[in-house]
């Protein structure tokens, strides 16, 4: 049982501070503070310090990746098809 617990990776949720976050996402501190304030970057505040989880930062980077032209075309096509509205027929004739 102890061997099973020791074999589990505990580094999945590595807590990092803002200096490490700067290195991970390659942004300067003011940009990180702005992203946190706009709630675009996942962060946790304890007292006056901001903390981040490394796996959440990597997921944030991965989600911001540009899509290929084929993915963009498919999304555009599905949005156009779902957003089609027909003009309501009028019952009053002139």
N, C-alpha and C positions, 0 to 999 in steps of 0.2 A: 504494500500500500504506500509506503514511504517512497519507494522507487518511482511509482506512478506520479506522485506529487512533484518529485524532483525533476521528472522528465518534461513536465508541462512548461511551456515558455512563459516566463513572467515578464519578459520585455515587450509584450504586446502593447501594454499601456504605459509607455515611458513618458513621464511628466517632464516637460522642458520649460525653461524660462524664456523671456523675450530675446535675450542675446542668442540663444541656440535657435530660436525661431527665425531670427534674421539669417542665419546660415542655412537653415533648411529650405526656406522658401525664397531666399535670395532677394530680400527686400530690406530697406532701412527701417529703423524704429518708427519714425513718424508715419510711414506708410502702413505699418502693422497696426499702430494705434488707430489710424483712420479706418482700416478694414474692420477692426474690432468694434469701433463706435458705430459703424454702419451695419453691424451684425452680418458681415460677409465672411468673416474668419471665425471659426469656433474657438472660444477662449473661456477661461474660468478665472474669476477674480476672487482673491482671498486677501482682505485688507486692502492694501494699496498695490499689491503685486498681481500681475497677470501670469497665468499658467496655461500651457497648451499641452495636448497629447500629441505625440509624434505621429501616431497612426492617423489621427484626424487631419493633421496638416498634410500628410501625404495623400490622403483621400481628397482633400480640398484641391490640391494641385492636380490630381488625376481628373477630377470633375471639371476642371477648367480647361482641359485639353480641347483644342480645336477639332471640330468634326470634319470628316471627309466630305467632299462635294456630293457623294452619293447619299450619305446620311442627311445632309442638309436638304437635298432635293426631296427625299422621302418625307421628311418632316414638313417641308413647305407644302407638298402635295396633300398630305393628310390634314394639315391646318386649313387649306383651301376647301377641301371636300367637307370638312366638318363645319366650316363657317358659312356655307352657302345658305342664304335665306331667300325665300321667294316673296315677292311682293304680294300682300294680301289682296284678295279679290274684293272689289267694292260691290256692294249690293245696290247702291244708288246709281242710276244711269241718268245722264243728262240728255 
